[in-house]
Amino acid sequence: MYEEVVEALQKAFDIMPEGVDLSKGGLGELAMAHALGHTLVAGDKGADAVDEDGKLYEYKVSTTNQFNFNHGARRTTWEENQATIERHFEGIEGAWVGHREGMNIVETAYVPTTILLPALLLHFRNTKGGQLTKNYRLKQFKELNE
């Protein structure tokens, strides 16, 4: 029943660049990099892609218009939480979010780190909960630039 799909996916894995992982959002990252003309960065920590000028980017790709910026469990102090979030964005130019239908990115939004990081820090400083997770919808993410 799944033979044709599994064989097609195996062909994709056979030609996949080394270090590109299709688990944990990898399909979306691959689609986004293709749409933006970027190159994926190996590994699952830090930046997801780099452009032709060497600028690094975070990607969030969704089929459901939910874009989660997750920085793990809260630490004991605000200073520890702040340092964790700031460390994640070191060297990252900004974040791209993309709505995906199949392997097509149908809508994108970009927010530079200079705007996104302060917004995330403000959100996390003023909220409680065990996890440092901020969810955006595409429209809300775009509005950060206004």
NULUMBA-871031 format. One record per atom (N, C-alpha, C): atom name; x, z, y; residue number from 1. Coordinates in steps of 0.05 Angstrom, whole numbers, plus 5000, padded with zeros to 4 digits. Example, Ala and Ser with C-alpha at 12.3 -4.5 7.8 and 13.67 -1.06 7.14 Angstrom:
# NULUMBA-871031
@atom N&px 5264&pz 5156&py 4886&nr 1
@atom CA&px 5246&pz 5156&py 4910&nr 1
@atom C&px 5264&pz 5156&py 4934&nr 1
@atom N&px 5257&pz 5142&py 4955&nr 2
@atom CA&px 5273&pz 5143&py 4979&nr 2
@atom C&px 5258&pz 5157&py 5001&nr 2
END
This chain:
# NULUMBA-871031
@atom N&px 5016&pz 5000&py 4976&nr 1
@atom CA&px 5000&pz 5000&py 5000&nr 1
@atom C&px 5017&pz 5000&py 5025&nr 1
@atom N&px 5040&pz 5014&py 5025&nr 2
@atom CA&px 5057&pz 5016&py 5049&nr 2
@atom C&px 5082&pz 5000&py 5047&nr 2
@atom N&px 5085&pz 4984&py 5026&nr 3
@atom CA&px 5110&pz 4970&py 5020&nr 3
@atom C&px 5119&pz 4953&py 5044&nr 3
@atom N&px 5102&pz 4937&py 5056&nr 4
@atom CA&px 5110&pz 4919&py 5077&nr 4
@atom C&px 5120&pz 4935&py 5102&nr 4
@atom N&px 5106&pz 4957&py 5108&nr 5
@atom CA&px 5113&pz 4973&py 5131&nr 5
@atom C&px 5140&pz 4987&py 5126&nr 5
@atom N&px 5143&pz 4999&py 5102&nr 6
@atom CA&px 5168&pz 5013&py 5095&nr 6
@atom C&px 5191&pz 4994&py 5096&nr 6
@atom N&px 5188&pz 4970&py 5085&nr 7
@atom CA&px 5210&pz 4950&py 5085&nr 7
@atom C&px 5217&pz 4941&py 5114&nr 7
@atom N&px 5197&pz 4937&py 5131&nr 8
@atom CA&px 5202&pz 4930&py 5158&nr 8
@atom C&px 5217&pz 4952&py 5173&nr 8
@atom N&px 5208&pz 4977&py 5169&nr 9
@atom CA&px 5222&pz 5000&py 5181&nr 9
@atom C&px 5251&pz 5002&py 5171&nr 9
@atom N&px 5255&pz 4997&py 5145&nr 10
@atom CA&px 5282&pz 4999&py 5134&nr 10
@atom C&px 5300&pz 4978&py 5148&nr 10
@atom N&px 5289&pz 4954&py 5153&nr 11
@atom CA&px 5304&pz 4933&py 5167&nr 11
@atom C&px 5312&pz 4943&py 5195&nr 11
@atom N&px 5293&pz 4957&py 5208&nr 12
@atom CA&px 5299&pz 4968&py 5235&nr 12
@atom C&px 5322&pz 4989&py 5233&nr 12
@atom N&px 5321&pz 5006&py 5213&nr 13
@atom CA&px 5342&pz 5026&py 5209&nr 13
@atom C&px 5369&pz 5013&py 5203&nr 13
@atom N&px 5368&pz 4991&py 5188&nr 14
@atom CA&px 5393&pz 4977&py 5181&nr 14
@atom C&px 5408&pz 4966&py 5206&nr 14
@atom N&px 5393&pz 4959&py 5227&nr 15
@atom CA&px 5406&pz 4947&py 5251&nr 15
@atom C&px 5407&pz 4967&py 5274&nr 15
@atom N&px 5397&pz 4991&py 5270&nr 16
@atom CA&px 5397&pz 5012&py 5291&nr 16
@atom C&px 5426&pz 5019&py 5299&nr 16
@atom N&px 5431&pz 5021&py 5325&nr 17
@atom CA&px 5458&pz 5029&py 5333&nr 17
@atom C&px 5464&pz 5057&py 5323&nr 17
@atom N&px 5489&pz 5062&py 5317&nr 18
@atom CA&px 5498&pz 5088&py 5307&nr 18
@atom C&px 5492&pz 5109&py 5327&nr 18
@atom N&px 5482&pz 5132&py 5318&nr 19
@atom CA&px 5475&pz 5154&py 5336&nr 19
@atom C&px 5447&pz 5154&py 5346&nr 19
@atom N&px 5432&pz 5132&py 5342&nr 20
@atom CA&px 5404&pz 5131&py 5351&nr 20
@atom C&px 5387&pz 5142&py 5328&nr 20
@atom N&px 5371&pz 5162&py 5335&nr 21
@atom CA&px 5355&pz 5176&py 5315&nr 21
@atom C&px 5326&pz 5172&py 5322&nr 21
@atom N&px 5310&pz 5164&py 5302&nr 22
@atom CA&px 5282&pz 5158&py 5307&nr 22
@atom C&px 5264&pz 5182&py 5302&nr 22
@atom N&px 5276&pz 5205&py 5295&nr 23
@atom CA&px 5259&pz 5229&py 5292&nr 23
@atom C&px 5256&pz 5242&py 5319&nr 23
@atom N&px 5237&pz 5261&py 5321&nr 24
@atom CA&px 5233&pz 5277&py 5346&nr 24
@atom C&px 5233&pz 5260&py 5371&nr 24
@atom N&px 5215&pz 5241&py 5373&nr 25
@atom CA&px 5212&pz 5225&py 5397&nr 25
@atom C&px 5229&pz 5200&py 5398&nr 25
@atom N&px 5244&pz 5195&py 5378&nr 26
@atom CA&px 5263&pz 5173&py 5378&nr 26
@atom C&px 5250&pz 5146&py 5381&nr 26
@atom N&px 5227&pz 5142&py 5370&nr 27
@atom CA&px 5213&pz 5116&py 5373&nr 27
@atom C&px 5207&pz 5111&py 5402&nr 27
@atom N&px 5196&pz 5132&py 5415&nr 28
@atom CA&px 5190&pz 5129&py 5444&nr 28
@atom C&px 5214&pz 5124&py 5461&nr 28
@atom N&px 5236&pz 5139&py 5455&nr 29
@atom CA&px 5261&pz 5135&py 5470&nr 29
@atom C&px 5271&pz 5107&py 5466&nr 29
@atom N&px 5270&pz 5096&py 5442&nr 30
@atom CA&px 5279&pz 5069&py 5437&nr 30
@atom C&px 5262&pz 5049&py 5453&nr 30
@atom N&px 5236&pz 5053&py 5453&nr 31
@atom CA&px 5218&pz 5035&py 5468&nr 31
@atom C&px 5224&pz 5037&py 5498&nr 31
@atom N&px 5228&pz 5061&py 5508&nr 32
@atom CA&px 5234&pz 5065&py 5537&nr 32
@atom C&px 5260&pz 5053&py 5545&nr 32
@atom N&px 5281&pz 5057&py 5529&nr 33
@atom CA&px 5307&pz 5046&py 5535&nr 33
@atom C&px 5305&pz 5015&py 5536&nr 33
@atom N&px 5291&pz 5004&py 5518&nr 34
@atom CA&px 5287&pz 4975&py 5518&nr 34
@atom C&px 5273&pz 4966&py 5543&nr 34
@atom N&px 5251&pz 4980&py 5550&nr 35
@atom CA&px 5235&pz 4972&py 5574&nr 35
@atom C&px 5251&pz 4975&py 5599&nr 35
@atom N&px 5269&pz 4995&py 5601&nr 36
@atom CA&px 5284&pz 4999&py 5626&nr 36
@atom C&px 5312&pz 4986&py 5626&nr 36
@atom N&px 5320&pz 4975&py 5603&nr 37
@atom CA&px 5347&pz 4963&py 5602&nr 37
@atom C&px 5369&pz 4983&py 5601&nr 37
@atom N&px 5363&pz 5007&py 5591&nr 38
@atom CA&px 5382&pz 5028&py 5588&nr 38
@atom C&px 5394&pz 5029&py 5560&nr 38
@atom N&px 5415&pz 5045&py 5556&nr 39
@atom CA&px 5427&pz 5049&py 5530&nr 39
@atom C&px 5422&pz 5078&py 5522&nr 39
@atom N&px 5413&pz 5082&py 5497&nr 40
@atom CA&px 5409&pz 5110&py 5488&nr 40
@atom C&px 5435&pz 5124&py 5484&nr 40
@atom N&px 5434&pz 5150&py 5490&nr 41
@atom CA&px 5457&pz 5168&py 5486&nr 41
@atom C&px 5454&pz 5182&py 5459&nr 41
@atom N&px 5475&pz 5182&py 5443&nr 42
@atom CA&px 5473&pz 5194&py 5417&nr 42
@atom C&px 5468&pz 5224&py 5419&nr 42
@atom N&px 5454&pz 5235&py 5400&nr 43
@atom CA&px 5449&pz 5264&py 5399&nr 43
@atom C&px 5422&pz 5271&py 5411&nr 43
@atom N&px 5414&pz 5296&py 5406&nr 44
@atom CA&px 5387&pz 5304&py 5416&nr 44
@atom C&px 5389&pz 5326&py 5437&nr 44
@atom N&px 5412&pz 5331&py 5448&nr 45
@atom CA&px 5416&pz 5350&py 5470&nr 45
@atom C&px 5424&pz 5335&py 5495&nr 45
@atom N&px 5414&pz 5345&py 5518&nr 46
@atom CA&px 5422&pz 5332&py 5543&nr 46
@atom C&px 5408&pz 5306&py 5548&nr 46
@atom N&px 5421&pz 5288&py 5562&nr 47
@atom CA&px 5409&pz 5263&py 5570&nr 47
@atom C&px 5401&pz 5246&py 5546&nr 47
@atom N&px 5381&pz 5229&py 5551&nr 48
@atom CA&px 5371&pz 5211&py 5530&nr 48
@atom C&px 5383&pz 5183&py 5532&nr 48
@atom N&px 5389&pz 5175&py 5557&nr 49
@atom CA&px 5398&pz 5147&py 5561&nr 49
@atom C&px 5416&pz 5145&py 5586&nr 49
@atom N&px 5430&pz 5122&py 5587&nr 50
@atom CA&px 5448&pz 5117&py 5609&nr 50
@atom C&px 5442&pz 5088&py 5619&nr 50
@atom N&px 5444&pz 5084&py 5645&nr 51
@atom CA&px 5439&pz 5057&py 5656&nr 51
@atom C&px 5466&pz 5043&py 5659&nr 51
@atom N&px 5466&pz 5018&py 5669&nr 52
@atom CA&px 5490&pz 5002&py 5671&nr 52
@atom C&px 5510&pz 5014&py 5691&nr 52
@atom N&px 5501&pz 5031&py 5709&nr 53
@atom CA&px 5519&pz 5044&py 5728&nr 53
@atom C&px 5530&pz 5071&py 5718&nr 53
@atom N&px 5523&pz 5078&py 5694&nr 54
@atom CA&px 5532&pz 5103&py 5683&nr 54
@atom C&px 5516&pz 5127&py 5690&nr 54
@atom N&px 5492&pz 5124&py 5702&nr 55
@atom CA&px 5475&pz 5146&py 5709&nr 55
@atom C&px 5458&pz 5154&py 5685&nr 55
@atom N&px 5456&pz 5180&py 5681&nr 56
@atom CA&px 5443&pz 5192&py 5657&nr 56
@atom C&px 5414&pz 5199&py 5664&nr 56
@atom N&px 5396&pz 5196&py 5644&nr 57
@atom CA&px 5368&pz 5201&py 5648&nr 57
@atom C&px 5356&pz 5217&py 5624&nr 57
@atom N&px 5336&pz 5233&py 5631&nr 58
@atom CA&px 5319&pz 5246&py 5612&nr 58
@atom C&px 5295&pz 5228&py 5608&nr 58
@atom N&px 5285&pz 5226&py 5583&nr 59
@atom CA&px 5261&pz 5211&py 5577&nr 59
@atom C&px 5240&pz 5229&py 5565&nr 59
@atom N&px 5215&pz 5224&py 5572&nr 60
@atom CA&px 5192&pz 5236&py 5559&nr 60
@atom C&px 5173&pz 5213&py 5555&nr 60
@atom N&px 5166&pz 5208&py 5530&nr 61
@atom CA&px 5149&pz 5185&py 5523&nr 61
@atom C&px 5126&pz 5196&py 5506&nr 61
@atom N&px 5102&pz 5186&py 5513&nr 62
@atom CA&px 5078&pz 5197&py 5499&nr 62
@atom C&px 5058&pz 5175&py 5495&nr 62
@atom N&px 5042&pz 5178&py 5474&nr 63
@atom CA&px 5019&pz 5161&py 5469&nr 63
@atom C&px 4994&pz 5174&py 5478&nr 63
@atom N&px 4996&pz 5199&py 5488&nr 64
@atom CA&px 4972&pz 5215&py 5495&nr 64
@atom C&px 4972&pz 5224&py 5524&nr 64
@atom N&px 4989&pz 5214&py 5541&nr 65
@atom CA&px 4991&pz 5222&py 5569&nr 65
@atom C&px 4997&pz 5252&py 5572&nr 65
@atom N&px 5013&pz 5263&py 5554&nr 66
@atom CA&px 5023&pz 5290&py 5555&nr 66
@atom C&px 5053&pz 5289&py 5554&nr 66
@atom N&px 5066&pz 5299&py 5575&nr 67
@atom CA&px 5095&pz 5298&py 5577&nr 67
@atom C&px 5106&pz 5326&py 5580&nr 67
@atom N&px 5118&pz 5336&py 5559&nr 68
@atom CA&px 5127&pz 5364&py 5558&nr 68
@atom C&px 5157&pz 5367&py 5564&nr 68
@atom N&px 5163&pz 5384&py 5583&nr 69
@atom CA&px 5190&pz 5391&py 5589&nr 69
@atom C&px 5194&pz 5419&py 5578&nr 69
@atom N&px 5207&pz 5420&py 5555&nr 70
@atom CA&px 5210&pz 5445&py 5540&nr 70
@atom C&px 5239&pz 5455&py 5540&nr 70
@atom N&px 5242&pz 5479&py 5548&nr 71
@atom CA&px 5269&pz 5491&py 5550&nr 71
@atom C&px 5272&pz 5515&py 5532&nr 71
@atom N&px 5256&pz 5517&py 5511&nr 72
@atom CA&px 5258&pz 5538&py 5492&nr 72
@atom C&px 5245&pz 5564&py 5500&nr 72
@atom N&px 5252&pz 5585&py 5485&nr 73
@atom CA&px 5240&pz 5611&py 5490&nr 73
@atom C&px 5251&pz 5624&py 5516&nr 73
@atom N&px 5234&pz 5639&py 5529&nr 74
@atom CA&px 5243&pz 5654&py 5552&nr 74
@atom C&px 5265&pz 5673&py 5545&nr 74
@atom N&px 5284&pz 5677&py 5563&nr 75
@atom CA&px 5305&pz 5696&py 5560&nr 75
@atom C&px 5296&pz 5722&py 5573&nr 75
@atom N&px 5313&pz 5742&py 5572&nr 76
@atom CA&px 5306&pz 5769&py 5582&nr 76
@atom C&px 5303&pz 5769&py 5612&nr 76
@atom N&px 5320&pz 5755&py 5627&nr 77
@atom CA&px 5318&pz 5755&py 5656&nr 77
@atom C&px 5313&pz 5728&py 5668&nr 77
@atom N&px 5302&pz 5728&py 5692&nr 78
@atom CA&px 5297&pz 5703&py 5706&nr 78
@atom C&px 5324&pz 5687&py 5710&nr 78
@atom N&px 5345&pz 5701&py 5716&nr 79
@atom CA&px 5371&pz 5688&py 5720&nr 79
@atom C&px 5380&pz 5673&py 5695&nr 79
@atom N&px 5375&pz 5684&py 5672&nr 80
@atom CA&px 5382&pz 5670&py 5647&nr 80
@atom C&px 5365&pz 5646&py 5643&nr 80
@atom N&px 5339&pz 5648&py 5649&nr 81
@atom CA&px 5321&pz 5625&py 5646&nr 81
@atom C&px 5329&pz 5603&py 5666&nr 81
@atom N&px 5335&pz 5611&py 5690&nr 82
@atom CA&px 5343&pz 5591&py 5711&nr 82
@atom C&px 5369&pz 5577&py 5702&nr 82
@atom N&px 5388&pz 5592&py 5692&nr 83
@atom CA&px 5413&pz 5580&py 5684&nr 83
@atom C&px 5409&pz 5560&py 5661&nr 83
@atom N&px 5392&pz 5567&py 5642&nr 84
@atom CA&px 5386&pz 5549&py 5620&nr 84
@atom C&px 5375&pz 5523&py 5629&nr 84
@atom N&px 5356&pz 5524&py 5647&nr 85
@atom CA&px 5343&pz 5500&py 5657&nr 85
@atom C&px 5362&pz 5483&py 5674&nr 85
@atom N&px 5377&pz 5496&py 5692&nr 86
@atom CA&px 5397&pz 5482&py 5708&nr 86
@atom C&px 5418&pz 5469&py 5691&nr 86
@atom N&px 5427&pz 5483&py 5671&nr 87
@atom CA&px 5448&pz 5472&py 5653&nr 87
@atom C&px 5438&pz 5446&py 5639&nr 87
@atom N&px 5413&pz 5446&py 5632&nr 88
@atom CA&px 5402&pz 5422&py 5618&nr 88
@atom C&px 5403&pz 5398&py 5636&nr 88
@atom N&px 5399&pz 5401&py 5662&nr 89
@atom CA&px 5397&pz 5378&py 5680&nr 89
@atom C&px 5424&pz 5371&py 5693&nr 89
@atom N&px 5446&pz 5386&py 5686&nr 90
@atom CA&px 5472&pz 5379&py 5697&nr 90
@atom C&px 5480&pz 5351&py 5690&nr 90
@atom N&px 5486&pz 5335&py 5710&nr 91
@atom CA&px 5495&pz 5308&py 5706&nr 91
@atom C&px 5473&pz 5288&py 5701&nr 91
@atom N&px 5448&pz 5297&py 5700&nr 92
@atom CA&px 5425&pz 5279&py 5696&nr 92
@atom C&px 5413&pz 5271&py 5723&nr 92
@atom N&px 5412&pz 5245&py 5727&nr 93
@atom CA&px 5402&pz 5233&py 5752&nr 93
@atom C&px 5372&pz 5239&py 5757&nr 93
@atom N&px 5357&pz 5237&py 5735&nr 94
@atom CA&px 5328&pz 5242&py 5738&nr 94
@atom C&px 5314&pz 5238&py 5711&nr 94
@atom N&px 5288&pz 5239&py 5712&nr 95
@atom CA&px 5272&pz 5237&py 5688&nr 95
@atom C&px 5252&pz 5214&py 5690&nr 95
@atom N&px 5250&pz 5199&py 5669&nr 96
@atom CA&px 5230&pz 5178&py 5666&nr 96
@atom C&px 5209&pz 5187&py 5646&nr 96
@atom N&px 5184&pz 5184&py 5652&nr 97
@atom CA&px 5163&pz 5188&py 5633&nr 97
@atom C&px 5150&pz 5161&py 5628&nr 97
@atom N&px 5141&pz 5157&py 5604&nr 98
@atom CA&px 5128&pz 5131&py 5598&nr 98
@atom C&px 5105&pz 5134&py 5579&nr 98
@atom N&px 5083&pz 5120&py 5585&nr 99
@atom CA&px 5061&pz 5119&py 5567&nr 99
@atom C&px 5065&pz 5096&py 5548&nr 99
@atom N&px 5063&pz 5102&py 5522&nr 100
@atom CA&px 5070&pz 5082&py 5501&nr 100
@atom C&px 5045&pz 5075&py 5486&nr 100
@atom N&px 5041&pz 5049&py 5481&nr 101
@atom CA&px 5021&pz 5038&py 5463&nr 101
@atom C&px 5036&pz 5022&py 5442&nr 101
@atom N&px 5036&pz 5032&py 5418&nr 102
@atom CA&px 5053&pz 5019&py 5397&nr 102
@atom C&px 5082&pz 5023&py 5406&nr 102
@atom N&px 5097&pz 5001&py 5408&nr 103
@atom CA&px 5124&pz 5002&py 5417&nr 103
@atom C&px 5127&pz 4991&py 5446&nr 103
@atom N&px 5104&pz 4988&py 5459&nr 104
@atom CA&px 5104&pz 4978&py 5487&nr 104
@atom C&px 5100&pz 5001&py 5506&nr 104
@atom N&px 5118&pz 5002&py 5526&nr 105
@atom CA&px 5115&pz 5021&py 5548&nr 105
@atom C&px 5097&pz 5008&py 5568&nr 105
@atom N&px 5073&pz 5020&py 5572&nr 106
@atom CA&px 5053&pz 5007&py 5589&nr 106
@atom C&px 5052&pz 5018&py 5618&nr 106
@atom N&px 5064&pz 5042&py 5621&nr 107
@atom CA&px 5065&pz 5054&py 5648&nr 107
@atom C&px 5087&pz 5074&py 5649&nr 107
@atom N&px 5102&pz 5074&py 5671&nr 108
@atom CA&px 5124&pz 5092&py 5674&nr 108
@atom C&px 5123&pz 5106&py 5701&nr 108
@atom N&px 5138&pz 5128&py 5703&nr 109
@atom CA&px 5142&pz 5142&py 5728&nr 109
@atom C&px 5169&pz 5154&py 5727&nr 109
@atom N&px 5182&pz 5156&py 5750&nr 110
@atom CA&px 5209&pz 5167&py 5753&nr 110
@atom C&px 5209&pz 5188&py 5774&nr 110
@atom N&px 5223&pz 5211&py 5768&nr 111
@atom CA&px 5227&pz 5232&py 5788&nr 111
@atom C&px 5256&pz 5240&py 5786&nr 111
@atom N&px 5271&pz 5239&py 5809&nr 112
@atom CA&px 5299&pz 5247&py 5809&nr 112
@atom C&px 5301&pz 5277&py 5804&nr 112
@atom N&px 5324&pz 5285&py 5793&nr 113
@atom CA&px 5329&pz 5313&py 5787&nr 113
@atom C&px 5327&pz 5330&py 5812&nr 113
@atom N&px 5335&pz 5319&py 5835&nr 114
@atom CA&px 5334&pz 5334&py 5860&nr 114
@atom C&px 5306&pz 5344&py 5867&nr 114
@atom N&px 5286&pz 5330&py 5857&nr 115
@atom CA&px 5258&pz 5338&py 5861&nr 115
@atom C&px 5247&pz 5353&py 5836&nr 115
@atom N&px 5253&pz 5342&py 5812&nr 116
@atom CA&px 5242&pz 5354&py 5788&nr 116
@atom C&px 5252&pz 5382&py 5782&nr 116
@atom N&px 5278&pz 5386&py 5785&nr 117
@atom CA&px 5289&pz 5413&py 5778&nr 117
@atom C&px 5277&pz 5435&py 5795&nr 117
@atom N&px 5276&pz 5432&py 5822&nr 118
@atom CA&px 5263&pz 5454&py 5837&nr 118
@atom C&px 5233&pz 5458&py 5829&nr 118
@atom N&px 5219&pz 5436&py 5823&nr 119
@atom CA&px 5191&pz 5439&py 5814&nr 119
@atom C&px 5189&pz 5455&py 5788&nr 119
@atom N&px 5206&pz 5448&py 5769&nr 120
@atom CA&px 5206&pz 5463&py 5744&nr 120
@atom C&px 5214&pz 5492&py 5748&nr 120
@atom N&px 5234&pz 5497&py 5764&nr 121
@atom CA&px 5243&pz 5525&py 5769&nr 121
@atom C&px 5220&pz 5541&py 5782&nr 121
@atom N&px 5207&pz 5529&py 5801&nr 122
@atom CA&px 5184&pz 5543&py 5814&nr 122
@atom C&px 5162&pz 5549&py 5794&nr 122
@atom N&px 5156&pz 5529&py 5777&nr 123
@atom CA&px 5135&pz 5533&py 5757&nr 123
@atom C&px 5143&pz 5556&py 5738&nr 123
@atom N&px 5167&pz 5555&py 5727&nr 124
@atom CA&px 5174&pz 5576&py 5708&nr 124
@atom C&px 5178&pz 5603&py 5720&nr 124
@atom N&px 5186&pz 5604&py 5745&nr 125
@atom CA&px 5189&pz 5630&py 5758&nr 125
@atom C&px 5162&pz 5643&py 5763&nr 125
@atom N&px 5141&pz 5627&py 5767&nr 126
@atom CA&px 5115&pz 5637&py 5773&nr 126
@atom C&px 5095&pz 5638&py 5750&nr 126
@atom N&px 5105&pz 5634&py 5725&nr 127
@atom CA&px 5088&pz 5635&py 5702&nr 127
@atom C&px 5099&pz 5654&py 5682&nr 127
@atom N&px 5083&pz 5662&py 5664&nr 128
@atom CA&px 5091&pz 5679&py 5641&nr 128
@atom C&px 5087&pz 5663&py 5616&nr 128
@atom N&px 5094&pz 5676&py 5594&nr 129
@atom CA&px 5091&pz 5663&py 5568&nr 129
@atom C&px 5118&pz 5663&py 5553&nr 129
@atom N&px 5117&pz 5660&py 5528&nr 130
@atom CA&px 5141&pz 5661&py 5511&nr 130
@atom C&px 5159&pz 5637&py 5513&nr 130
@atom N&px 5147&pz 5614&py 5520&nr 131
@atom CA&px 5162&pz 5589&py 5520&nr 131
@atom C&px 5165&pz 5578&py 5549&nr 131
@atom N&px 5188&pz 5566&py 5554&nr 132
@atom CA&px 5193&pz 5552&py 5579&nr 132
@atom C&px 5184&pz 5523&py 5576&nr 132
@atom N&px 5158&pz 5518&py 5577&nr 133
@atom CA&px 5147&pz 5491&py 5573&nr 133
@atom C&px 5129&pz 5484&py 5596&nr 133
@atom N&px 5133&pz 5462&py 5608&nr 134
@atom CA&px 5116&pz 5451&py 5630&nr 134
@atom C&px 5105&pz 5424&py 5620&nr 134
@atom N&px 5079&pz 5422&py 5621&nr 135
@atom CA&px 5066&pz 5397&py 5613&nr 135
@atom C&px 5056&pz 5382&py 5638&nr 135
@atom N&px 5063&pz 5357&py 5639&nr 136
@atom CA&px 5053&pz 5339&py 5660&nr 136
@atom C&px 5036&pz 5317&py 5648&nr 136
@atom N&px 5017&pz 5308&py 5664&nr 137
@atom CA&px 5003&pz 5283&py 5659&nr 137
@atom C&px 5017&pz 5263&py 5677&nr 137
@atom N&px 5015&pz 5237&py 5671&nr 138
@atom CA&px 5029&pz 5217&py 5686&nr 138
@atom C&px 5023&pz 5218&py 5716&nr 138
@atom N&px 4998&pz 5220&py 5723&nr 139
@atom CA&px 4990&pz 5222&py 5751&nr 139
@atom C&px 5003&pz 5246&py 5765&nr 139
@atom N&px 5002&pz 5269&py 5752&nr 140
@atom CA&px 5014&pz 5293&py 5763&nr 140
@atom C&px 5045&pz 5290&py 5766&nr 140
@atom N&px 5057&pz 5278&py 5747&nr 141
@atom CA&px 5086&pz 5273&py 5748&nr 141
@atom C&px 5093&pz 5255&py 5772&nr 141
@atom N&px 5079&pz 5234&py 5775&nr 142
@atom CA&px 5083&pz 5215&py 5798&nr 142
@atom C&px 5080&pz 5229&py 5824&nr 142
@atom N&px 5061&pz 5248&py 5826&nr 143
@atom CA&px 5056&pz 5262&py 5851&nr 143
@atom C&px 5079&pz 5280&py 5860&nr 143
@atom N&px 5097&pz 5286&py 5842&nr 144
@atom CA&px 5121&pz 5302&py 5850&nr 144
@atom C&px 5137&pz 5288&py 5871&nr 144
@atom N&px 5136&pz 5262&py 5871&nr 145
@atom CA&px 5152&pz 5246&py 5891&nr 145
@atom C&px 5139&pz 5245&py 5918&nr 145
@atom N&px 5115&pz 5255&py 5921&nr 146
@atom CA&px 5101&pz 5253&py 5947&nr 146
@atom C&px 5107&pz 5276&py 5965&nr 146
END
